[in-house]
Amino acid sequence: MKTSYELETLKWAQEIEDYVIGIRRDLHRHPEIGLHEVRTIKVVTEELSKLGIDYEIVPDGGIIGFIDGNQAGKTLILRADLDALPMKEEATNLKMKKVVVSNTDEAAHTCGHDGHTAMLLGAAKILSQHKDKVKGRVLLAFEQGEEMGGGIFNLLKRLCEIGADGVWGIHLKSDMPTGKISVEAGPRMAASFSFNVVIKGKSGHGSRPDLSVAPLDCFTDFYSNLKAMRLSSLDPYKTITYSIGTINSGTAINIIPESLQFSGTARYLDFEQGAHAANEFKRILEKVCELHHCTFEFITEPKECDLIVSNQKDCAQLAIAAVEGAVGVNALHSTPAWMASESFAFYEKYFPGVFAFVGIQNIEKGIGAEHHNVYFDIDEDALKLGVAATVQYTINFLDNENQIEFTPDKRDIKSLFVENGFAQLVRH
């Protein structure tokens, strides 16, 4: 039987649906890329002030809002991201004209962060109006520069100083139907490593290839072995993807180039699989270069990291109950892990968390283009569901008195970033 809180949560979200959609459309018209979210931060802080919510701005990090309930208790972080992508979007989606389009060709919200921020402000509006339902404290974390990792270090450092018992985040998902929410336990988004390599051979004229050492021959051999690695070296029961993104070599049609540069990424849901892939990549590269009488240099050396977004099992159970209670059992949806990467993994190193996927696909409306795609669009009918799930999870988590099984990472934040290959994100 549903509690009164569960019966009311969706109604509260429906009552402020126009507010949430209005915020989303405003942010969509005025997108800003990572660490340049000046107007976006102004919009968010002005809304927090209107709601009577205290906040602080973390330089090159984001915003933290504070909602203290009428009763003492635990602390929960609710996280959203602020930044857009440096790209131009199309005025139409897959079928028709979008309801709102960026007013600049330099940036666009083609990943859904405008919706994430709007939903969090909607949840903040409800929670601030119903502090009697809040047993503890809520930290509203609005992260700058998620797409390029610009704000996570400073924001996470400040959140750890403040302290919390858990974290919740949402990502809209273009391949899930509107009305569906996924909060199941286990891996939800992948860890990754990148690589950028220069293979060096010996330049020569196209008329005498025998007098040169072609780095392209070396690369094609390496690439064949890299593709074969999936079958010959990696565990088929542990998901991993890898791909080459760039290849650059040569200056003229009749000159065999001196060098070739290539780069790409690998993404995985198991740390040991990622570590093995990184080691195999380096072993194969060394052997193939030796065979072809080439040398190589790493601009970015493949280095495994353990930043997998994974829903903690106890928190996932609370989230399942929250979605079922607030939105309905039919809203619960099971979906495979998303092989993209997300900075939410950093939060989960120190706080037990849930990263919820909220479906926005609506074929009739032409909505379903992939994230970071010029035709990407949001079915705004989904936003109220994300708000309701966020509010209900907050109430459930703060009311929960059962022990959550979680051991925070023992490394300090700087060491966590450096050891996972993200030293460039460390800010002061």
TIKE-650607 format. One record per residue (C-alpha): residue number from 0; x, y, z. Coordinates in Angstrom, 1 decimal, padded with zeros to 4 digits, always signed. Example, Ala and Ser with C-alpha at 12.3 -4.5 7.8 and 13.67 -1.06 7.14 Angstrom:
<pts>
+-----+--------+--------+--------+
!   n !     xx !     yy !     zz !
+-----+--------+--------+--------+
!   0 ! +012.3 ! -004.5 ! +007.8 !
!   1 ! +013.7 ! -001.1 ! +007.1 !
+-----+--------+--------+--------+
</pts>
This chain:
<pts>
+-----+--------+--------+--------+
!   n !     xx !     yy !     zz !
+-----+--------+--------+--------+
!   0 ! +000.0 ! +000.0 ! +000.0 !
!   1 ! +001.4 ! +003.4 ! -000.9 !
!   2 ! +002.1 ! +005.9 ! +001.8 !
!   3 ! +000.7 ! +009.4 ! +001.7 !
!   4 ! +004.1 ! +010.7 ! +000.6 !
!   5 ! +004.2 ! +008.4 ! -002.4 !
!   6 ! +000.6 ! +009.3 ! -003.4 !
!   7 ! +001.5 ! +013.0 ! -003.3 !
!   8 ! +005.0 ! +013.0 ! -004.9 !
!   9 ! +003.8 ! +012.8 ! -008.5 !
!  10 ! +001.0 ! +015.3 ! -007.8 !
!  11 ! +003.5 ! +017.8 ! -006.5 !
!  12 ! +005.7 ! +017.2 ! -009.6 !
!  13 ! +002.7 ! +017.7 ! -011.9 !
!  14 ! +001.8 ! +021.0 ! -010.1 !
!  15 ! +005.2 ! +022.5 ! -011.0 !
!  16 ! +005.6 ! +020.8 ! -014.4 !
!  17 ! +005.3 ! +024.2 ! -016.2 !
!  18 ! +008.0 ! +025.6 ! -014.0 !
!  19 ! +010.4 ! +022.8 ! -014.8 !
!  20 ! +009.7 ! +023.0 ! -018.5 !
!  21 ! +010.1 ! +026.7 ! -018.5 !
!  22 ! +013.6 ! +026.4 ! -016.8 !
!  23 ! +014.6 ! +023.7 ! -019.3 !
!  24 ! +013.6 ! +025.8 ! -022.3 !
!  25 ! +015.3 ! +028.9 ! -021.0 !
!  26 ! +018.6 ! +027.0 ! -020.4 !
!  27 ! +018.3 ! +025.4 ! -023.9 !
!  28 ! +018.0 ! +028.7 ! -025.6 !
!  29 ! +021.1 ! +030.0 ! -023.8 !
!  30 ! +023.6 ! +027.1 ! -023.7 !
!  31 ! +027.1 ! +027.6 ! -022.3 !
!  32 ! +030.0 ! +025.2 ! -022.6 !
!  33 ! +032.0 ! +023.8 ! -019.6 !
!  34 ! +033.5 ! +026.3 ! -017.2 !
!  35 ! +031.8 ! +029.2 ! -019.0 !
!  36 ! +028.3 ! +028.7 ! -017.5 !
!  37 ! +028.0 ! +032.3 ! -016.3 !
!  38 ! +024.4 ! +032.9 ! -017.3 !
!  39 ! +023.4 ! +029.3 ! -016.3 !
!  40 ! +024.9 ! +029.8 ! -012.8 !
!  41 ! +023.0 ! +033.1 ! -012.5 !
!  42 ! +019.7 ! +031.4 ! -013.5 !
!  43 ! +020.2 ! +028.6 ! -011.0 !
!  44 ! +021.3 ! +030.8 ! -008.1 !
!  45 ! +018.4 ! +033.2 ! -008.7 !
!  46 ! +016.0 ! +030.4 ! -008.6 !
!  47 ! +017.5 ! +029.0 ! -005.4 !
!  48 ! +017.2 ! +032.5 ! -003.8 !
!  49 ! +013.6 ! +032.7 ! -004.8 !
!  50 ! +013.0 ! +029.4 ! -003.1 !
!  51 ! +014.8 ! +030.6 ! +000.1 !
!  52 ! +017.5 ! +028.0 ! -000.4 !
!  53 ! +021.0 ! +028.9 ! +000.8 !
!  54 ! +023.8 ! +028.2 ! -001.6 !
!  55 ! +027.5 ! +028.6 ! -002.2 !
!  56 ! +029.3 ! +028.9 ! -005.5 !
!  57 ! +032.4 ! +026.6 ! -005.9 !
!  58 ! +034.8 ! +028.4 ! -008.2 !
!  59 ! +035.4 ! +026.2 ! -011.3 !
!  60 ! +033.2 ! +023.6 ! -009.7 !
!  61 ! +029.5 ! +024.6 ! -009.6 !
!  62 ! +026.9 ! +025.4 ! -007.1 !
!  63 ! +025.9 ! +023.7 ! -003.8 !
!  64 ! +022.4 ! +024.4 ! -002.4 !
!  65 ! +021.4 ! +023.5 ! +001.1 !
!  66 ! +018.0 ! +022.3 ! +002.2 !
!  67 ! +017.7 ! +021.4 ! +005.9 !
!  68 ! +014.6 ! +019.4 ! +006.9 !
!  69 ! +012.6 ! +019.9 ! +010.1 !
!  70 ! +014.2 ! +016.9 ! +011.6 !
!  71 ! +017.9 ! +016.0 ! +012.0 !
!  72 ! +019.2 ! +013.0 ! +010.0 !
!  73 ! +021.4 ! +011.9 ! +007.2 !
!  74 ! +022.6 ! +013.9 ! +004.2 !
!  75 ! +021.9 ! +013.2 ! +000.6 !
!  76 ! +023.5 ! +014.8 ! -002.5 !
!  77 ! +021.3 ! +015.4 ! -005.5 !
!  78 ! +023.4 ! +016.1 ! -008.5 !
!  79 ! +022.8 ! +017.7 ! -011.9 !
!  80 ! +025.2 ! +019.0 ! -014.6 !
!  81 ! +025.1 ! +022.5 ! -016.1 !
!  82 ! +027.1 ! +022.5 ! -019.3 !
!  83 ! +026.3 ! +022.3 ! -023.0 !
!  84 ! +028.3 ! +021.0 ! -025.9 !
!  85 ! +030.4 ! +023.1 ! -028.4 !
!  86 ! +028.3 ! +022.3 ! -031.4 !
!  87 ! +025.4 ! +023.5 ! -033.5 !
!  88 ! +022.1 ! +021.7 ! -033.4 !
!  89 ! +019.4 ! +021.2 ! -036.0 !
!  90 ! +016.1 ! +023.0 ! -035.7 !
!  91 ! +014.3 ! +019.8 ! -036.2 !
!  92 ! +014.4 ! +016.4 ! -034.5 !
!  93 ! +014.0 ! +013.1 ! -036.4 !
!  94 ! +010.5 ! +014.1 ! -037.5 !
!  95 ! +009.4 ! +017.7 ! -036.8 !
!  96 ! +010.5 ! +021.1 ! -035.6 !
!  97 ! +011.8 ! +021.2 ! -032.0 !
!  98 ! +009.9 ! +023.2 ! -029.4 !
!  99 ! +013.1 ! +025.0 ! -028.5 !
! 100 ! +016.4 ! +025.6 ! -030.2 !
! 101 ! +019.7 ! +027.1 ! -029.1 !
! 102 ! +020.1 ! +030.8 ! -030.0 !
! 103 ! +023.7 ! +030.3 ! -030.9 !
! 104 ! +025.7 ! +028.1 ! -033.4 !
! 105 ! +028.5 ! +027.8 ! -030.9 !
! 106 ! +026.8 ! +025.6 ! -028.2 !
! 107 ! +023.8 ! +023.4 ! -027.8 !
! 108 ! +022.2 ! +021.2 ! -025.1 !
! 109 ! +022.4 ! +018.0 ! -027.1 !
! 110 ! +023.0 ! +015.7 ! -024.1 !
! 111 ! +020.1 ! +016.7 ! -021.8 !
! 112 ! +021.9 ! +018.7 ! -019.2 !
! 113 ! +019.3 ! +021.4 ! -019.5 !
! 114 ! +016.7 ! +018.9 ! -018.5 !
! 115 ! +018.9 ! +017.6 ! -015.6 !
! 116 ! +019.3 ! +021.0 ! -014.1 !
! 117 ! +015.6 ! +021.8 ! -014.6 !
! 118 ! +014.5 ! +018.6 ! -012.8 !
! 119 ! +016.8 ! +019.3 ! -009.9 !
! 120 ! +015.5 ! +022.8 ! -009.5 !
! 121 ! +012.0 ! +021.3 ! -009.6 !
! 122 ! +012.9 ! +018.8 ! -006.9 !
! 123 ! +014.4 ! +021.6 ! -004.9 !
! 124 ! +011.2 ! +023.6 ! -005.2 !
! 125 ! +009.1 ! +020.7 ! -003.8 !
! 126 ! +011.6 ! +019.7 ! -001.1 !
! 127 ! +011.9 ! +023.3 ! +000.1 !
! 128 ! +008.1 ! +023.6 ! +000.3 !
! 129 ! +007.8 ! +020.3 ! +002.2 !
! 130 ! +010.6 ! +020.4 ! +004.8 !
! 131 ! +008.4 ! +018.4 ! +007.2 !
! 132 ! +009.0 ! +015.4 ! +004.9 !
! 133 ! +012.7 ! +015.9 ! +004.9 !
! 134 ! +014.5 ! +014.0 ! +007.7 !
! 135 ! +018.0 ! +015.3 ! +007.4 !
! 136 ! +019.8 ! +017.5 ! +004.9 !
! 137 ! +019.8 ! +017.7 ! +001.1 !
! 138 ! +022.8 ! +019.0 ! -000.9 !
! 139 ! +021.9 ! +020.3 ! -004.3 !
! 140 ! +025.0 ! +019.8 ! -006.5 !
! 141 ! +025.1 ! +021.6 ! -009.9 !
! 142 ! +028.3 ! +020.5 ! -011.6 !
! 143 ! +030.1 ! +022.6 ! -014.1 !
! 144 ! +031.9 ! +021.2 ! -017.2 !
! 145 ! +030.8 ! +017.6 ! -016.9 !
! 146 ! +031.5 ! +017.0 ! -020.6 !
! 147 ! +035.1 ! +017.9 ! -020.3 !
! 148 ! +035.6 ! +017.1 ! -016.6 !
! 149 ! +036.2 ! +020.7 ! -015.8 !
! 150 ! +034.3 ! +021.1 ! -012.5 !
! 151 ! +034.2 ! +017.7 ! -010.8 !
! 152 ! +037.4 ! +018.0 ! -008.8 !
! 153 ! +036.6 ! +021.3 ! -007.0 !
! 154 ! +032.9 ! +020.4 ! -006.5 !
! 155 ! +033.6 ! +016.9 ! -005.2 !
! 156 ! +036.3 ! +018.2 ! -002.9 !
! 157 ! +033.9 ! +020.7 ! -001.3 !
! 158 ! +031.1 ! +018.0 ! -001.0 !
! 159 ! +033.5 ! +015.7 ! +000.8 !
! 160 ! +034.4 ! +018.5 ! +003.2 !
! 161 ! +030.8 ! +019.0 ! +003.9 !
! 162 ! +030.0 ! +015.3 ! +004.2 !
! 163 ! +027.2 ! +013.2 ! +003.0 !
! 164 ! +025.7 ! +009.7 ! +003.3 !
! 165 ! +024.6 ! +009.1 ! -000.3 !
! 166 ! +024.3 ! +010.5 ! -003.8 !
! 167 ! +021.6 ! +010.5 ! -006.5 !
! 168 ! +021.8 ! +011.6 ! -010.1 !
! 169 ! +019.7 ! +011.4 ! -013.2 !
! 170 ! +020.6 ! +011.1 ! -016.9 !
! 171 ! +017.9 ! +011.4 ! -019.6 !
! 172 ! +018.2 ! +008.6 ! -022.1 !
! 173 ! +017.3 ! +008.8 ! -025.7 !
! 174 ! +016.8 ! +005.1 ! -026.4 !
! 175 ! +014.4 ! +004.5 ! -023.5 !
! 176 ! +010.7 ! +005.3 ! -023.9 !
! 177 ! +009.1 ! +008.3 ! -022.1 !
! 178 ! +007.5 ! +007.0 ! -018.9 !
! 179 ! +010.3 ! +004.5 ! -018.1 !
! 180 ! +012.9 ! +004.8 ! -015.4 !
! 181 ! +015.9 ! +002.5 ! -014.9 !
! 182 ! +017.4 ! +002.3 ! -011.4 !
! 183 ! +018.6 ! -001.3 ! -011.2 !
! 184 ! +021.7 ! -002.3 ! -009.2 !
! 185 ! +025.1 ! -002.9 ! -010.7 !
! 186 ! +027.2 ! -001.2 ! -013.5 !
! 187 ! +025.3 ! +001.6 ! -015.3 !
! 188 ! +028.0 ! +003.4 ! -017.2 !
! 189 ! +031.5 ! +002.5 ! -018.3 !
! 190 ! +035.0 ! +003.3 ! -017.2 !
! 191 ! +037.4 ! +004.2 ! -020.0 !
! 192 ! +040.9 ! +004.8 ! -021.0 !
! 193 ! +042.2 ! +006.8 ! -024.0 !
! 194 ! +045.3 ! +006.4 ! -026.1 !
! 195 ! +047.2 ! +008.6 ! -028.5 !
! 196 ! +050.2 ! +007.0 ! -030.2 !
! 197 ! +052.9 ! +008.1 ! -032.7 !
! 198 ! +054.4 ! +005.3 ! -034.8 !
! 199 ! +057.8 ! +006.3 ! -036.3 !
! 200 ! +059.2 ! +004.7 ! -039.4 !
! 201 ! +061.5 ! +006.0 ! -042.2 !
! 202 ! +060.4 ! +008.4 ! -044.9 !
! 203 ! +061.0 ! +007.7 ! -048.5 !
! 204 ! +059.8 ! +008.2 ! -052.1 !
! 205 ! +056.9 ! +006.3 ! -053.4 !
! 206 ! +059.0 ! +004.9 ! -056.2 !
! 207 ! +061.3 ! +003.0 ! -053.8 !
! 208 ! +059.2 ! +001.7 ! -050.8 !
! 209 ! +061.9 ! -000.8 ! -050.2 !
! 210 ! +064.2 ! +002.0 ! -049.0 !
! 211 ! +061.7 ! +003.2 ! -046.5 !
! 212 ! +059.8 ! +001.9 ! -043.4 !
! 213 ! +056.2 ! +002.7 ! -043.8 !
! 214 ! +054.4 ! +003.4 ! -040.5 !
! 215 ! +051.1 ! +002.7 ! -042.2 !
! 216 ! +052.1 ! -000.9 ! -042.7 !
! 217 ! +052.9 ! -001.1 ! -039.0 !
! 218 ! +049.7 ! +000.5 ! -038.0 !
! 219 ! +047.5 ! -001.8 ! -040.2 !
! 220 ! +049.2 ! -004.8 ! -038.7 !
! 221 ! +048.7 ! -003.5 ! -035.2 !
! 222 ! +045.1 ! -002.7 ! -035.9 !
! 223 ! +044.4 ! -006.2 ! -037.1 !
! 224 ! +045.9 ! -007.6 ! -034.0 !
! 225 ! +043.9 ! -005.1 ! -031.9 !
! 226 ! +040.7 ! -006.3 ! -033.4 !
! 227 ! +041.7 ! -009.9 ! -032.8 !
! 228 ! +042.4 ! -009.1 ! -029.1 !
! 229 ! +038.7 ! -009.3 ! -028.4 !
! 230 ! +038.7 ! -013.0 ! -029.4 !
! 231 ! +042.2 ! -014.1 ! -028.4 !
! 232 ! +042.8 ! -012.3 ! -025.1 !
! 233 ! +039.7 ! -010.8 ! -023.5 !
! 234 ! +037.1 ! -012.5 ! -021.4 !
! 235 ! +033.9 ! -012.7 ! -023.6 !
! 236 ! +031.7 ! -012.5 ! -020.5 !
! 237 ! +033.0 ! -009.1 ! -019.5 !
! 238 ! +031.8 ! -006.2 ! -021.7 !
! 239 ! +034.4 ! -004.0 ! -023.4 !
! 240 ! +034.4 ! -001.9 ! -026.5 !
! 241 ! +037.4 ! -000.1 ! -028.1 !
! 242 ! +037.8 ! +001.9 ! -031.2 !
! 243 ! +040.2 ! +004.1 ! -033.2 !
! 244 ! +038.9 ! +007.7 ! -033.5 !
! 245 ! +041.7 ! +009.5 ! -035.4 !
! 246 ! +044.5 ! +008.6 ! -037.8 !
! 247 ! +046.9 ! +011.2 ! -039.2 !
! 248 ! +049.8 ! +010.6 ! -041.5 !
! 249 ! +051.5 ! +011.9 ! -044.7 !
! 250 ! +051.8 ! +015.1 ! -046.6 !
! 251 ! +052.0 ! +014.1 ! -050.3 !
! 252 ! +050.8 ! +011.3 ! -052.6 !
! 253 ! +054.3 ! +010.3 ! -053.6 !
! 254 ! +056.0 ! +010.4 ! -050.2 !
! 255 ! +056.0 ! +007.6 ! -047.7 !
! 256 ! +055.6 ! +009.4 ! -044.4 !
! 257 ! +058.0 ! +009.4 ! -041.5 !
! 258 ! +055.3 ! +008.9 ! -038.9 !
! 259 ! +051.7 ! +008.1 ! -038.2 !
! 260 ! +049.6 ! +009.2 ! -035.3 !
! 261 ! +046.4 ! +007.5 ! -034.1 !
! 262 ! +044.1 ! +007.8 ! -031.1 !
! 263 ! +041.0 ! +006.2 ! -029.6 !
! 264 ! +039.3 ! +004.9 ! -026.5 !
! 265 ! +038.4 ! +001.7 ! -024.7 !
! 266 ! +035.3 ! +001.4 ! -022.4 !
! 267 ! +034.5 ! -001.4 ! -020.0 !
! 268 ! +032.4 ! -002.5 ! -017.1 !
! 269 ! +035.0 ! -004.5 ! -015.2 !
! 270 ! +038.2 ! -003.1 ! -013.9 !
! 271 ! +040.3 ! -006.2 ! -014.4 !
! 272 ! +039.1 ! -006.5 ! -018.0 !
! 273 ! +040.1 ! -002.9 ! -018.6 !
! 274 ! +043.5 ! -003.4 ! -017.0 !
! 275 ! +044.1 ! -006.5 ! -019.1 !
! 276 ! +043.1 ! -004.7 ! -022.3 !
! 277 ! +045.5 ! -001.8 ! -021.5 !
! 278 ! +048.4 ! -004.2 ! -020.9 !
! 279 ! +047.6 ! -006.2 ! -024.1 !
! 280 ! +047.4 ! -003.0 ! -026.1 !
! 281 ! +050.9 ! -002.0 ! -025.1 !
! 282 ! +052.3 ! -005.6 ! -025.5 !
! 283 ! +050.9 ! -005.9 ! -029.0 !
! 284 ! +052.1 ! -002.4 ! -030.0 !
! 285 ! +055.6 ! -003.2 ! -028.9 !
! 286 ! +055.8 ! -006.5 ! -030.7 !
! 287 ! +054.3 ! -005.2 ! -034.0 !
! 288 ! +056.6 ! -002.2 ! -034.0 !
! 289 ! +059.6 ! -004.4 ! -033.4 !
! 290 ! +058.5 ! -006.7 ! -036.3 !
! 291 ! +058.1 ! -003.7 ! -038.7 !
! 292 ! +061.4 ! -002.0 ! -037.6 !
! 293 ! +059.4 ! +001.0 ! -036.2 !
! 294 ! +059.4 ! +002.8 ! -032.9 !
! 295 ! +056.5 ! +004.3 ! -031.0 !
! 296 ! +055.8 ! +007.1 ! -028.6 !
! 297 ! +052.8 ! +007.6 ! -026.3 !
! 298 ! +051.3 ! +011.0 ! -026.3 !
! 299 ! +048.6 ! +009.5 ! -024.0 !
! 300 ! +049.5 ! +006.0 ! -022.7 !
! 301 ! +046.6 ! +003.6 ! -022.2 !
! 302 ! +046.0 ! +003.4 ! -018.4 !
! 303 ! +043.1 ! +001.6 ! -016.9 !
! 304 ! +040.8 ! +003.4 ! -014.4 !
! 305 ! +038.3 ! +002.1 ! -011.9 !
! 306 ! +035.6 ! +004.8 ! -012.5 !
! 307 ! +032.6 ! +002.7 ! -013.4 !
! 308 ! +029.2 ! +004.1 ! -012.5 !
! 309 ! +027.5 ! +001.4 ! -010.5 !
! 310 ! +024.3 ! +001.6 ! -008.5 !
! 311 ! +024.9 ! +000.3 ! -005.0 !
! 312 ! +022.5 ! -002.6 ! -004.3 !
! 313 ! +020.8 ! -001.2 ! -001.1 !
! 314 ! +020.4 ! +002.2 ! -002.7 !
! 315 ! +019.0 ! +000.6 ! -005.8 !
! 316 ! +016.3 ! -001.2 ! -003.8 !
! 317 ! +015.4 ! +002.2 ! -002.2 !
! 318 ! +015.2 ! +003.7 ! -005.7 !
! 319 ! +013.1 ! +000.8 ! -007.1 !
! 320 ! +010.6 ! +001.4 ! -004.2 !
! 321 ! +010.7 ! +005.2 ! -004.9 !
! 322 ! +009.9 ! +004.8 ! -008.6 !
! 323 ! +007.2 ! +002.2 ! -008.0 !
! 324 ! +005.7 ! +004.3 ! -005.3 !
! 325 ! +005.8 ! +007.7 ! -006.9 !
! 326 ! +005.4 ! +006.9 ! -010.6 !
! 327 ! +004.1 ! +003.3 ! -010.7 !
! 328 ! +005.4 ! -000.2 ! -011.1 !
! 329 ! +005.0 ! +000.0 ! -014.9 !
! 330 ! +007.6 ! +002.8 ! -015.0 !
! 331 ! +010.4 ! +000.5 ! -013.9 !
! 332 ! +012.5 ! -000.4 ! -016.8 !
! 333 ! +015.5 ! -002.7 ! -017.3 !
! 334 ! +018.2 ! -001.6 ! -019.7 !
! 335 ! +021.8 ! -002.6 ! -020.4 !
! 336 ! +024.6 ! -000.5 ! -019.1 !
! 337 ! +025.5 ! +002.5 ! -021.2 !
! 338 ! +029.0 ! +002.2 ! -022.5 !
! 339 ! +029.6 ! +006.0 ! -022.3 !
! 340 ! +031.5 ! +007.4 ! -019.3 !
! 341 ! +030.2 ! +009.9 ! -016.6 !
! 342 ! +031.8 ! +011.9 ! -013.9 !
! 343 ! +029.1 ! +010.6 ! -011.5 !
! 344 ! +031.6 ! +007.7 ! -011.0 !
! 345 ! +033.8 ! +010.1 ! -008.9 !
! 346 ! +030.9 ! +010.8 ! -006.5 !
! 347 ! +030.3 ! +007.1 ! -006.0 !
! 348 ! +033.9 ! +006.6 ! -004.8 !
! 349 ! +033.0 ! +008.3 ! -001.6 !
! 350 ! +029.2 ! +008.0 ! -001.4 !
! 351 ! +026.8 ! +005.1 ! -002.1 !
! 352 ! +024.8 ! +006.1 ! -005.0 !
! 353 ! +022.1 ! +005.6 ! -007.7 !
! 354 ! +022.3 ! +006.9 ! -011.2 !
! 355 ! +018.8 ! +006.8 ! -012.7 !
! 356 ! +018.1 ! +006.7 ! -016.4 !
! 357 ! +014.9 ! +008.5 ! -017.4 !
! 358 ! +013.5 ! +007.7 ! -020.8 !
! 359 ! +012.8 ! +010.5 ! -023.3 !
! 360 ! +012.2 ! +008.6 ! -026.5 !
! 361 ! +008.9 ! +009.4 ! -028.3 !
! 362 ! +008.7 ! +008.1 ! -031.8 !
! 363 ! +005.5 ! +010.0 ! -032.6 !
! 364 ! +007.2 ! +013.3 ! -031.7 !
! 365 ! +010.4 ! +012.4 ! -033.6 !
! 366 ! +012.4 ! +012.2 ! -030.4 !
! 367 ! +015.0 ! +009.5 ! -030.1 !
! 368 ! +018.2 ! +010.7 ! -031.7 !
! 369 ! +021.3 ! +009.7 ! -029.8 !
! 370 ! +023.0 ! +012.1 ! -027.4 !
! 371 ! +025.5 ! +014.5 ! -028.8 !
! 372 ! +023.6 ! +014.3 ! -032.1 !
! 373 ! +022.4 ! +017.4 ! -033.9 !
! 374 ! +018.8 ! +016.0 ! -034.0 !
! 375 ! +018.8 ! +015.2 ! -030.2 !
! 376 ! +015.6 ! +016.3 ! -028.5 !
! 377 ! +013.8 ! +015.8 ! -025.2 !
! 378 ! +010.2 ! +014.7 ! -024.6 !
! 379 ! +009.4 ! +017.2 ! -021.9 !
! 380 ! +006.6 ! +014.9 ! -020.6 !
! 381 ! +009.4 ! +012.9 ! -018.9 !
! 382 ! +010.6 ! +015.7 ! -016.8 !
! 383 ! +007.9 ! +015.6 ! -014.1 !
! 384 ! +008.6 ! +011.8 ! -013.7 !
! 385 ! +012.3 ! +012.5 ! -013.0 !
! 386 ! +011.3 ! +015.2 ! -010.5 !
! 387 ! +008.9 ! +012.8 ! -008.7 !
! 388 ! +011.4 ! +010.0 ! -008.6 !
! 389 ! +014.1 ! +012.4 ! -007.2 !
! 390 ! +011.8 ! +013.7 ! -004.5 !
! 391 ! +010.6 ! +010.2 ! -003.5 !
! 392 ! +014.1 ! +008.8 ! -003.4 !
! 393 ! +015.2 ! +011.7 ! -001.2 !
! 394 ! +012.4 ! +011.0 ! +001.3 !
! 395 ! +013.0 ! +007.2 ! +001.1 !
! 396 ! +016.8 ! +007.5 ! +001.6 !
! 397 ! +016.6 ! +010.0 ! +004.5 !
! 398 ! +013.9 ! +007.9 ! +006.2 !
! 399 ! +015.8 ! +004.6 ! +005.8 !
! 400 ! +017.3 ! +003.3 ! +009.0 !
! 401 ! +018.8 ! +000.1 ! +007.6 !
! 402 ! +022.6 ! -000.2 ! +007.1 !
! 403 ! +023.9 ! +000.5 ! +003.6 !
! 404 ! +026.8 ! -001.7 ! +002.7 !
! 405 ! +029.5 ! +000.6 ! +001.4 !
! 406 ! +033.2 ! +001.3 ! +001.9 !
! 407 ! +034.4 ! +004.6 ! +000.7 !
! 408 ! +037.6 ! +004.9 ! -001.3 !
! 409 ! +040.6 ! +005.4 ! +001.0 !
! 410 ! +042.5 ! +007.7 ! -001.3 !
! 411 ! +042.3 ! +011.4 ! -001.0 !
! 412 ! +040.6 ! +013.1 ! -004.0 !
! 413 ! +043.8 ! +014.3 ! -005.6 !
! 414 ! +045.3 ! +010.8 ! -005.5 !
! 415 ! +042.0 ! +009.3 ! -006.9 !
! 416 ! +042.2 ! +011.6 ! -009.9 !
! 417 ! +045.9 ! +011.2 ! -010.5 !
! 418 ! +046.0 ! +007.4 ! -010.2 !
! 419 ! +043.1 ! +007.1 ! -012.6 !
! 420 ! +044.8 ! +009.2 ! -015.3 !
! 421 ! +043.0 ! +012.4 ! -014.7 !
! 422 ! +045.7 ! +014.6 ! -013.3 !
! 423 ! +044.7 ! +017.3 ! -015.8 !
! 424 ! +041.4 ! +017.7 ! -013.9 !
! 425 ! +043.0 ! +018.5 ! -010.6 !
! 426 ! +042.4 ! +022.2 ! -009.8 !
! 427 ! +043.4 ! +024.5 ! -007.1 !
+-----+--------+--------+--------+
</pts>
